[in-house]
Amino acid sequence: SYRLPLNTRSSGLMLKVILLSFLFFAGNAWAESIEQLKVKAEQGDSVAQFRLGKSYYYGEGVDQNHKEAVKWTRLSAEQGDSDAQAVLGAIYVFGEEVIRDYKEGRKWLQLSAEQGYSASQYNLGLSFYDGLGGNKDNKKAVKWFRRAAEQGDSVAQFRLGYMYDTGEGVRKNEKKAITWYRLAAEQGNSAAQYNLGLSFYYGEGDKKDKKEAAKWFRRA
């Protein structure tokens, strides 16, 4: 049966990049000017450093400058800000070629992931799955997909289900694949809905149930 695969270098990655980029917009209602942000950032305020990095990245109130964005986001990340670490990792791994550094990106994603940040856990899993910034390691990919999936991340749940379905980095287990597909499918993940439908259609991990298969195909 044909399973929807892990399109790790396209929509799956971009989804998380987009989600991470919204971190830059969090708290967008602050009333501080760029000058005020710069003063606070230069005094070591990690939140101001993070917001100033956002301003440079998107060219808001200043000329767009990705290198300055990295500089200020990195200063915030070095103070342990998990949001800054997550964004810095994503910028290095998925950003513009001029600032791309897979090895550095994996390092920052790991620091954020270890603080429990689910988007970084997912992106770190992808970096291990694709071998970005180091060796390809499906077992570590499974580890980080699982951490994000257990926090309710539907894309990570789909990825983990797929790993169980195909036996990549983990012993093949169709019942566990269905469990994770279902969790993702119930959150509206269309790829998981389709793969769950296939599992019921072919009776993988359970008895065949074409009615249940049709239900999930319709949702997908």
Backbone bond lengths (Angstrom), bond angles and torsions (degrees), N, CA, C in turn:
res aa  C-N    CA-C-N  psi(-1)  N-CA   C-N-CA  omega(-1)  CA-C   N-CA-C  phi
1 S - - - 1.452 - - 1.516 109.82 -
2 Y 1.313 116.61 147.23 1.461 120.57 -176.07 1.520 110.35 -88.90
3 R 1.313 116.08 120.09 1.456 122.18 177.72 1.523 110.15 -98.42
4 L 1.322 116.35 142.98 1.456 118.96 169.96 1.516 107.26 -66.51
5 P 1.335 118.57 123.74 1.466 122.27 -173.63 1.511 112.62 -84.94
6 L 1.337 114.36 179.39 1.450 121.52 175.40 1.516 108.97 -85.18
7 N 1.320 117.20 102.00 1.463 120.59 177.09 1.518 108.44 -83.87
8 T 1.324 115.57 71.01 1.455 119.49 -168.19 1.515 113.65 -66.50
9 R 1.309 118.94 -25.50 1.452 118.90 -176.18 1.523 112.52 -97.89
10 S 1.358 117.13 5.55 1.455 117.79 -177.88 1.517 111.68 -125.87
11 S 1.340 116.98 -108.99 1.458 119.43 -169.73 1.521 113.43 -63.39
12 G 1.326 117.25 -36.99 1.454 118.69 -178.57 1.513 112.18 -62.92
13 L 1.315 116.09 -45.91 1.457 119.91 178.08 1.510 110.39 -63.82
14 M 1.319 116.14 -47.97 1.451 119.09 -174.17 1.522 111.26 -63.64
15 L 1.318 117.52 -33.46 1.459 120.16 177.62 1.513 109.92 -56.90
16 K 1.335 116.33 -48.70 1.452 119.01 -178.21 1.517 111.95 -71.31
17 V 1.322 117.01 -31.80 1.457 118.69 176.15 1.522 109.41 -62.70
18 I 1.339 115.82 -43.85 1.458 120.11 179.75 1.525 110.18 -62.88
19 L 1.319 116.57 -44.07 1.457 119.55 179.39 1.525 110.88 -62.07
20 L 1.324 115.82 -42.25 1.458 118.93 179.06 1.518 111.05 -64.60
21 S 1.323 116.36 -36.11 1.461 117.98 -177.35 1.522 110.91 -63.66
22 F 1.324 117.42 -26.79 1.458 119.60 179.22 1.523 111.58 -67.36
23 L 1.320 116.59 -19.51 1.462 119.02 175.00 1.522 109.98 -58.62
24 F 1.319 114.65 -34.53 1.461 118.11 -179.67 1.529 111.28 -66.15
25 F 1.329 115.76 -26.11 1.453 118.87 -178.15 1.525 112.22 -90.97
26 A 1.331 117.05 -10.30 1.455 120.00 179.97 1.526 109.07 -60.38
27 G 1.304 116.14 132.77 1.445 120.03 -178.49 1.519 111.90 69.85
28 N 1.314 116.54 32.68 1.452 120.46 -175.47 1.527 112.71 -70.40
29 A 1.333 115.86 -3.22 1.458 119.22 -175.21 1.529 113.15 -89.97
30 W 1.362 117.43 5.90 1.455 117.30 -178.52 1.534 110.13 -62.34
31 A 1.320 114.49 146.86 1.460 119.71 -173.58 1.527 112.58 -98.35
32 E 1.318 117.20 10.46 1.454 120.09 -177.03 1.522 111.80 -78.56
33 S 1.314 115.39 144.05 1.462 120.69 175.35 1.525 108.84 -80.21
34 I 1.320 115.58 167.07 1.464 120.27 176.58 1.526 109.90 -59.38
35 E 1.332 115.94 -39.47 1.469 119.52 -179.82 1.528 111.04 -61.53
36 Q 1.337 115.98 -42.40 1.468 119.68 178.31 1.519 111.29 -65.34
37 L 1.333 115.77 -39.42 1.462 119.75 178.21 1.522 110.73 -62.69
38 K 1.333 115.28 -43.39 1.462 119.14 -179.45 1.518 111.53 -61.31
39 V 1.333 116.53 -42.07 1.467 120.14 179.07 1.521 110.30 -60.18
40 K 1.331 116.45 -48.87 1.466 120.52 -179.27 1.527 111.30 -64.80
41 A 1.351 115.82 -41.70 1.465 120.04 -179.20 1.527 110.27 -62.42
42 E 1.325 116.35 -42.58 1.460 120.29 -179.68 1.528 112.39 -68.74
43 Q 1.335 115.92 -21.11 1.461 120.73 176.64 1.532 111.60 -85.54
44 G 1.349 115.89 -2.65 1.462 119.93 175.79 1.506 115.57 98.31
45 D 1.338 117.86 11.73 1.468 121.38 178.04 1.528 108.63 -72.29
46 S 1.339 117.27 113.14 1.467 120.89 -173.55 1.531 112.42 -66.11
47 V 1.335 116.90 -34.79 1.472 119.56 178.86 1.525 110.16 -67.24
48 A 1.327 116.18 -42.93 1.467 120.21 177.88 1.523 110.66 -64.22
49 Q 1.319 117.35 -39.21 1.465 121.00 177.70 1.528 110.28 -61.07
50 F 1.317 115.42 -43.25 1.462 120.89 -179.84 1.528 110.65 -63.60
51 R 1.332 116.58 -45.31 1.466 121.14 -179.54 1.526 111.58 -67.98
52 L 1.321 116.07 -35.89 1.463 119.23 177.35 1.525 110.00 -67.06
53 G 1.318 116.79 -39.18 1.460 120.45 174.87 1.505 111.42 -58.41
54 K 1.342 115.76 -41.95 1.466 121.27 177.41 1.520 110.52 -61.25
55 S 1.317 116.83 -43.73 1.462 120.96 -178.95 1.522 111.46 -61.16
56 Y 1.331 116.58 -42.42 1.466 119.86 178.30 1.521 111.32 -69.39
57 Y 1.328 116.73 -36.49 1.465 119.23 -177.61 1.530 111.33 -64.40
58 Y 1.346 115.75 -40.90 1.463 120.04 -176.84 1.524 113.32 -99.90
59 G 1.342 117.53 -3.20 1.455 119.54 -179.46 1.509 113.05 69.18
60 E 1.324 116.86 39.62 1.465 121.57 -178.88 1.524 109.68 -99.41
61 G 1.333 115.61 106.45 1.454 120.05 179.83 1.511 113.54 84.16
62 V 1.322 116.72 -8.74 1.467 123.07 177.32 1.522 107.92 -143.15
63 D 1.324 116.19 165.21 1.461 118.74 173.88 1.526 109.04 -67.18
64 Q 1.321 116.29 137.57 1.461 120.28 179.99 1.525 110.23 -60.02
65 N 1.327 115.80 129.98 1.462 120.63 -177.93 1.528 107.96 -152.26
66 H 1.310 116.12 100.93 1.468 120.33 -175.28 1.528 112.62 -66.72
67 K 1.319 116.31 -31.47 1.464 118.25 178.91 1.527 110.85 -68.25
68 E 1.329 116.86 -39.92 1.465 120.07 175.38 1.527 110.32 -66.40
69 A 1.336 115.83 -36.39 1.472 119.60 177.82 1.521 110.31 -59.90
70 V 1.338 115.84 -44.96 1.461 120.74 179.03 1.527 110.32 -64.05
71 K 1.335 116.41 -42.82 1.466 120.77 -178.83 1.529 111.40 -56.13
72 W 1.339 117.02 -50.72 1.463 119.90 -175.13 1.526 111.97 -75.67
73 T 1.327 116.69 -35.95 1.465 119.36 177.19 1.516 109.90 -65.35
74 R 1.321 116.25 -38.21 1.464 120.78 178.75 1.526 111.32 -64.67
75 L 1.339 117.05 -41.70 1.462 119.67 178.65 1.526 110.96 -60.61
76 S 1.325 116.22 -38.96 1.465 120.11 176.57 1.522 110.75 -67.78
77 A 1.328 115.81 -43.23 1.468 120.64 -179.57 1.522 111.29 -62.26
78 E 1.322 116.49 -37.05 1.465 120.31 -179.07 1.529 112.28 -67.13
79 Q 1.323 115.68 -16.66 1.465 119.76 175.51 1.528 111.77 -89.85
80 G 1.334 115.78 2.86 1.458 120.06 174.99 1.508 115.49 95.30
81 D 1.342 118.05 8.38 1.458 121.19 179.33 1.533 108.89 -69.31
82 S 1.334 116.97 114.21 1.467 120.16 -174.57 1.523 112.38 -67.32
83 D 1.356 117.35 -33.18 1.465 119.91 176.16 1.521 110.14 -62.92
84 A 1.336 115.86 -45.69 1.470 120.09 179.98 1.523 110.44 -64.10
85 Q 1.314 116.94 -41.01 1.466 120.51 177.95 1.524 110.69 -61.42
86 A 1.334 115.98 -41.99 1.469 120.55 -179.76 1.513 111.18 -63.33
87 V 1.325 116.03 -46.34 1.464 119.97 -178.46 1.525 110.83 -69.01
88 L 1.330 116.87 -42.14 1.464 119.93 179.49 1.528 110.45 -60.77
89 G 1.323 116.51 -43.83 1.464 119.88 177.33 1.512 111.91 -60.02
90 A 1.349 115.97 -43.52 1.466 120.28 -179.19 1.522 111.21 -66.56
91 I 1.346 116.55 -38.88 1.467 120.26 178.60 1.525 110.40 -61.91
92 Y 1.327 116.51 -45.75 1.465 120.15 -178.90 1.534 112.16 -65.99
93 V 1.318 117.04 -37.18 1.466 119.97 -175.71 1.522 112.34 -84.85
94 F 1.335 116.68 -40.92 1.461 119.84 -171.30 1.528 114.32 -116.15
95 G 1.326 116.85 -0.01 1.454 120.07 -174.30 1.514 114.14 -82.49
96 E 1.318 114.62 -166.75 1.460 121.58 -178.35 1.532 110.63 -61.30
97 E 1.313 116.45 147.93 1.462 121.07 -174.68 1.527 112.73 -57.68
98 V 1.340 117.05 -32.47 1.458 120.36 -176.57 1.528 112.44 -62.15
99 I 1.333 116.73 -25.52 1.470 119.90 -179.03 1.529 111.94 -118.11
100 R 1.314 117.46 7.86 1.459 119.83 -175.88 1.528 111.25 -73.45
101 D 1.309 115.22 132.15 1.463 121.04 179.21 1.526 106.39 -153.02
102 Y 1.337 116.34 94.70 1.464 121.06 -172.53 1.531 112.67 -60.36
103 K 1.320 116.26 -41.41 1.464 119.55 -177.69 1.523 110.90 -65.06
104 E 1.328 116.07 -44.66 1.462 120.86 178.67 1.530 110.05 -66.01
105 G 1.335 115.93 -38.53 1.459 120.13 179.04 1.509 112.15 -61.79
106 R 1.336 116.06 -44.12 1.468 118.71 179.30 1.530 110.99 -61.57
107 K 1.328 116.40 -38.46 1.469 120.43 -179.91 1.527 110.91 -59.27
108 W 1.330 116.92 -47.11 1.457 120.03 -177.16 1.521 112.05 -73.60
109 L 1.319 117.06 -35.44 1.464 119.61 175.17 1.524 110.14 -60.95
110 Q 1.332 116.04 -40.52 1.460 119.75 -179.33 1.525 110.89 -63.97
111 L 1.337 116.87 -42.90 1.465 120.02 179.79 1.526 110.92 -61.29
112 S 1.322 115.97 -42.27 1.463 119.85 178.60 1.528 111.21 -69.54
113 A 1.337 116.06 -42.43 1.469 120.84 -179.65 1.519 111.19 -60.41
114 E 1.327 116.31 -38.38 1.465 120.02 -179.05 1.521 112.21 -70.11
115 Q 1.340 116.54 -16.49 1.459 120.45 173.78 1.523 111.53 -87.97
116 G 1.334 115.98 2.39 1.459 120.69 175.69 1.508 115.32 93.65
117 Y 1.339 117.69 11.82 1.455 120.58 -178.10 1.530 109.07 -77.57
118 S 1.338 117.67 112.22 1.465 121.18 -169.83 1.527 113.47 -65.07
119 A 1.345 117.93 -37.67 1.463 119.53 179.85 1.522 110.62 -63.04
120 S 1.338 116.53 -37.83 1.466 119.72 177.50 1.516 111.16 -70.65
121 Q 1.318 117.48 -36.30 1.463 120.48 176.80 1.521 109.87 -59.98
122 Y 1.325 115.93 -44.18 1.460 120.91 178.56 1.533 111.10 -63.79
123 N 1.338 116.29 -49.83 1.462 119.81 -178.66 1.521 112.07 -64.72
124 L 1.325 116.80 -34.60 1.462 120.15 176.34 1.528 109.94 -65.16
125 G 1.325 116.29 -41.38 1.460 120.10 175.66 1.521 111.57 -57.48
126 L 1.340 116.04 -42.62 1.460 119.63 178.35 1.520 111.69 -65.38
127 S 1.339 116.93 -36.33 1.468 118.95 -179.85 1.523 110.52 -65.29
128 F 1.338 116.81 -35.92 1.463 119.83 176.13 1.529 110.63 -72.57
129 Y 1.320 117.13 -37.88 1.467 120.30 -179.28 1.532 111.08 -65.41
130 D 1.336 116.34 -38.88 1.470 120.96 -178.87 1.515 113.38 -90.85
131 G 1.334 117.59 -10.25 1.452 120.08 -176.78 1.513 112.81 72.53
132 L 1.330 117.15 32.16 1.466 121.54 179.35 1.524 109.54 -87.15
133 G 1.325 116.98 118.68 1.456 120.80 179.14 1.511 114.14 86.17
134 G 1.308 117.05 12.02 1.461 121.12 -179.28 1.515 110.31 162.58
135 N 1.316 115.74 -165.30 1.456 119.83 -178.38 1.525 112.06 -68.64
136 K 1.324 115.57 148.67 1.458 121.47 170.89 1.522 107.70 -70.34
137 D 1.321 117.07 132.63 1.463 120.65 -176.56 1.527 108.63 -148.56
138 N 1.329 116.08 96.56 1.459 120.33 -176.41 1.524 113.08 -66.76
139 K 1.332 116.94 -30.15 1.467 118.63 178.37 1.523 110.81 -65.83
140 K 1.329 116.56 -42.15 1.462 119.16 177.18 1.524 110.76 -69.61
141 A 1.332 117.00 -33.49 1.459 120.11 175.80 1.529 109.77 -59.52
142 V 1.329 115.98 -45.53 1.467 120.76 178.59 1.528 110.57 -61.00
143 K 1.322 116.74 -43.09 1.471 121.52 -179.67 1.531 111.12 -55.80
144 W 1.332 116.58 -47.00 1.462 119.76 -175.69 1.517 112.13 -80.35
145 F 1.339 117.58 -32.74 1.463 118.80 171.89 1.527 109.87 -59.55
146 R 1.333 116.09 -41.13 1.465 120.92 -178.41 1.533 110.59 -64.06
147 R 1.329 116.24 -43.27 1.468 118.95 -179.26 1.530 110.86 -60.14
148 A 1.327 115.53 -43.78 1.468 119.29 178.94 1.520 111.15 -69.69
149 A 1.334 116.43 -39.79 1.467 120.82 -179.62 1.527 111.49 -62.64
150 E 1.323 115.95 -38.29 1.464 119.79 -179.41 1.526 112.21 -69.04
151 Q 1.326 116.03 -15.84 1.465 120.22 175.07 1.530 111.50 -92.10
152 G 1.333 116.10 3.94 1.455 120.33 175.76 1.511 115.79 94.10
153 D 1.331 117.85 10.38 1.462 121.55 178.80 1.532 108.54 -71.63
154 S 1.328 116.76 113.12 1.467 120.55 -173.39 1.523 113.05 -66.79
155 V 1.341 117.81 -34.84 1.463 119.76 179.62 1.522 109.64 -68.96
156 A 1.338 116.57 -40.12 1.466 120.20 177.00 1.527 110.57 -65.54
157 Q 1.334 116.67 -36.63 1.466 119.72 177.65 1.521 110.36 -62.85
158 F 1.330 116.72 -42.18 1.464 120.08 176.24 1.523 110.97 -61.81
159 R 1.331 116.63 -45.44 1.465 120.47 -178.74 1.528 111.02 -62.07
160 L 1.327 116.12 -42.62 1.459 119.57 179.67 1.527 110.46 -65.22
161 G 1.324 116.18 -41.76 1.463 119.65 175.78 1.514 111.61 -58.46
162 Y 1.322 116.20 -41.91 1.463 120.77 179.29 1.522 111.11 -63.84
163 M 1.321 117.03 -39.90 1.471 120.09 179.62 1.532 110.24 -63.58
164 Y 1.330 117.25 -40.99 1.470 119.93 175.79 1.524 110.49 -67.42
165 D 1.313 117.17 -35.45 1.460 121.95 -178.39 1.520 111.38 -65.71
166 T 1.336 116.46 -38.40 1.468 120.91 -174.78 1.527 113.14 -101.05
167 G 1.340 116.51 -11.43 1.456 119.57 -179.14 1.513 113.55 74.74
168 E 1.324 117.33 29.35 1.463 121.43 178.01 1.523 109.87 -92.35
169 G 1.325 116.64 115.42 1.454 120.80 177.55 1.511 114.58 77.22
170 V 1.310 116.31 -0.19 1.465 121.58 -178.16 1.523 107.72 -157.70
171 R 1.349 116.78 155.55 1.465 118.75 178.40 1.536 109.67 -64.38
172 K 1.319 116.47 132.48 1.468 121.26 -179.80 1.518 109.99 -57.42
173 N 1.323 116.44 130.02 1.460 121.51 -178.19 1.522 107.97 -151.60
174 E 1.323 115.99 101.47 1.458 120.39 -174.53 1.524 112.43 -67.10
175 K 1.324 117.49 -32.41 1.469 119.44 179.41 1.528 110.54 -66.81
176 K 1.335 116.65 -42.24 1.465 119.15 177.73 1.527 110.60 -67.70
177 A 1.340 116.24 -35.28 1.464 119.53 176.69 1.523 109.65 -59.34
178 I 1.332 116.64 -44.93 1.467 120.87 -179.58 1.528 110.41 -63.50
179 T 1.332 116.52 -40.57 1.468 120.16 179.88 1.526 110.78 -57.62
180 W 1.327 116.65 -47.23 1.462 119.95 -177.84 1.519 111.69 -75.03
181 Y 1.338 117.33 -36.95 1.468 119.17 174.82 1.526 110.34 -58.80
182 R 1.332 116.21 -42.90 1.463 120.00 -177.23 1.531 111.48 -63.78
183 L 1.341 115.80 -43.27 1.457 119.23 179.30 1.527 111.01 -59.92
184 A 1.332 115.59 -42.76 1.466 119.43 178.53 1.525 111.03 -70.00
185 A 1.331 116.03 -41.23 1.463 121.08 -178.13 1.524 111.31 -62.31
186 E 1.318 116.13 -38.20 1.468 119.93 -179.42 1.524 111.96 -69.08
187 Q 1.338 116.31 -16.21 1.464 120.34 175.06 1.527 111.72 -94.58
188 G 1.332 115.64 4.31 1.459 119.81 175.93 1.511 115.73 94.91
189 N 1.336 118.16 10.98 1.459 120.41 178.98 1.532 109.07 -72.80
190 S 1.331 116.93 112.69 1.469 120.54 -171.92 1.526 112.87 -68.46
191 A 1.335 117.71 -34.90 1.467 119.87 178.30 1.520 110.12 -64.72
192 A 1.336 116.89 -40.82 1.459 120.87 178.14 1.526 110.68 -67.32
193 Q 1.322 116.83 -38.31 1.467 120.27 177.67 1.527 110.82 -61.06
194 Y 1.318 116.11 -42.63 1.466 120.19 179.62 1.524 110.90 -65.68
195 N 1.334 117.10 -48.20 1.460 119.89 -178.73 1.524 111.74 -66.10
196 L 1.332 116.90 -34.22 1.460 120.29 176.22 1.527 109.41 -65.56
197 G 1.321 116.59 -40.74 1.462 120.21 176.50 1.518 111.81 -59.39
198 L 1.334 116.60 -42.30 1.464 120.34 177.56 1.529 111.31 -62.22
199 S 1.324 116.36 -40.12 1.469 120.22 -179.36 1.521 110.93 -61.07
200 F 1.325 116.52 -42.49 1.468 119.62 178.12 1.532 111.00 -71.73
201 Y 1.330 116.71 -35.98 1.456 120.14 -178.42 1.525 111.47 -63.30
202 Y 1.342 116.23 -41.40 1.458 120.69 -177.67 1.527 113.17 -96.46
203 G 1.317 117.00 -1.71 1.455 119.56 178.93 1.511 113.87 69.03
204 E 1.324 116.45 36.18 1.457 120.59 -178.99 1.525 109.68 -87.84
205 G 1.323 116.50 122.68 1.451 120.95 -178.99 1.508 113.19 80.64
206 D 1.310 117.80 -6.64 1.464 122.19 -179.51 1.517 107.18 -165.69
207 K 1.324 115.93 -178.00 1.466 118.37 179.03 1.528 110.09 -74.66
208 K 1.328 115.39 156.91 1.456 119.82 177.20 1.526 109.83 -63.92
209 D 1.307 115.76 141.62 1.457 120.86 178.74 1.525 106.93 -151.26
210 K 1.328 115.68 88.70 1.453 119.80 -175.03 1.528 112.50 -68.84
211 K 1.331 116.24 -26.18 1.464 119.04 176.34 1.528 110.20 -67.10
212 E 1.339 115.65 -44.43 1.458 120.52 178.13 1.534 110.44 -66.84
213 A 1.341 115.74 -37.41 1.464 119.99 177.56 1.528 110.01 -61.14
214 A 1.327 116.92 -45.63 1.472 120.87 -179.51 1.518 111.11 -62.01
215 K 1.335 116.39 -37.52 1.471 120.76 178.52 1.524 110.86 -58.04
216 W 1.334 116.70 -46.12 1.463 119.90 -177.23 1.513 112.09 -76.49
217 F 1.342 117.33 -32.52 1.461 119.16 174.74 1.528 110.20 -62.51
218 R 1.327 117.37 -41.04 1.460 120.43 178.95 1.527 111.13 -62.48
219 R 1.318 116.09 -41.94 1.471 119.60 -179.61 1.531 111.35 -65.30
220 A 1.335 114.68 -35.95 1.476 118.01 179.87 1.512 111.05 -70.13
